Amino acid sequence: MWQLYHFPLCPFSRKVQLVLSEKKVPFVLQLAYPWRADEPIHGLNAASRTPVLERQDGKLVLTDSQAICEYFEETEDRSPLIPGSAVARAEVRRLTALFDDNLYGDVTELLLYEKMKKRLVLRQSPDSATLRAAMRLTHEHLDYLDWLVDNRRWLAGAQLSLADFAAAAQVSVIDYLGGIDWSGHESAHGWYRVMKSRPSFAPLLKQKMEGIPAPRHYADVNA
Ligand SMILES: N[C@@H](CCC(=O)N[C@@H](CS)C(=O)NCC(=O)O)C(=O)O
């Protein structure tokens, strides 16, 4: 059994939850807010970030979502998520990094700051110009997702992979924060509906961030 330190809108913790569920690795969730000084994660992760995954015997702590996902890819035979040839695996890793770095940096991180941190921690209103800029960048990322979906069976190629889960984790947080307008992105929307319908996704759609209500459509797998 593992304990995952997370907060409900951390996209990297979502990515880890999806991978653990797909691979049927048992875990329990432990709330952790990295911006609070008294959190145990500060002693467990030199980077002071979520996700942190601790084995129940306390003898192994894994940090960084990619390191965690690769650890289980190497230790669990079930549901390979970086499958295929070296070229195919390189493509999975390229796209996973693109979503973890660029989609997060361009959009998710901005929305988390404007709509979550400002509300819960700084007691400030979101900046509308920043929100508009995030919306514009979201459309650019959705254009690329449309292209991938139109040209491949799954985002990285013929097989479902970590790239799909990394992207869906970011998209789910952006959607929770009201940052997605699917108009003109039917292909990406169809792909996200398929991802949302997977059993591994169901617990994520039920998680709520205290003080930040989700839009009504968020948990609807057909929306
Ligand atoms: N590369 C890291 C990124 C983790 C990360 O940026 N986590 C954010 C939350 S989503 C965090 O803890 N930020 C520190 C803070 O908000 O104070 C990973 O993949 O795990």
The ligand as an SDF file (V2000), in Angstrom:
LIG
                    3D

 20 19  0  0  0  0  0  0  0  0999 V2000
    7.7430   18.2190  -12.1450 N   0  0  0  0  0  0  0  0  0  0  0  0
    6.9480   18.0610  -10.9560 C   0  0  0  0  0  0  0  0  0  0  0  0
    6.0350   19.2690  -10.7990 C   0  0  0  0  0  0  0  0  0  0  0  0
    5.2340   19.2340   -9.4950 C   0  0  0  0  0  0  0  0  0  0  0  0
    4.5740   20.5740   -9.2040 C   0  0  0  0  0  0  0  0  0  0  0  0
    4.8630   21.5890   -9.8420 O   0  0  0  0  0  0  0  0  0  0  0  0
    3.6720   20.5550   -8.2310 N   0  0  0  0  0  0  0  0  0  0  0  0
    3.0000   21.7930   -7.8440 C   0  0  0  0  0  0  0  0  0  0  0  0
    1.5130   21.5760   -7.5980 C   0  0  0  0  0  0  0  0  0  0  0  0
    0.6750   21.1140   -9.0740 S   0  0  0  0  0  0  0  0  0  0  0  0
    3.5620   22.2830   -6.5080 C   0  0  0  0  0  0  0  0  0  0  0  0
    3.6590   21.5230   -5.5670 O   0  0  0  0  0  0  0  0  0  0  0  0
    3.9230   23.5870   -6.4540 N   0  0  0  0  0  0  0  0  0  0  0  0
    4.4120   24.2040   -5.2450 C   0  0  0  0  0  0  0  0  0  0  0  0
    3.4800   25.2420   -4.6860 C   0  0  0  0  0  0  0  0  0  0  0  0
    2.3570   25.3980   -5.1870 O   0  0  0  0  0  0  0  0  0  0  0  0
    3.8700   25.8810   -3.6980 O   0  0  0  0  0  0  0  0  0  0  0  0
    6.1520   16.7460  -11.0600 C   0  0  0  0  0  0  0  0  0  0  0  0
    5.9250   16.2860  -12.1810 O   0  0  0  0  0  0  0  0  0  0  0  0
    5.8020   16.1780  -10.0180 O   0  0  0  0  0  0  0  0  0  0  0  0
  1  2  1  0
  2  3  1  0
  2 18  1  0
  3  4  1  0
  4  5  1  0
  5  6  2  0
  5  7  1  0
  7  8  1  0
  8  9  1  0
  8 11  1  0
  9 10  1  0
 11 12  2  0
 11 13  1  0
 13 14  1  0
 14 15  1  0
 15 16  2  0
 15 17  1  0
 18 19  2  0
 18 20  1  0
M  END
$$$$
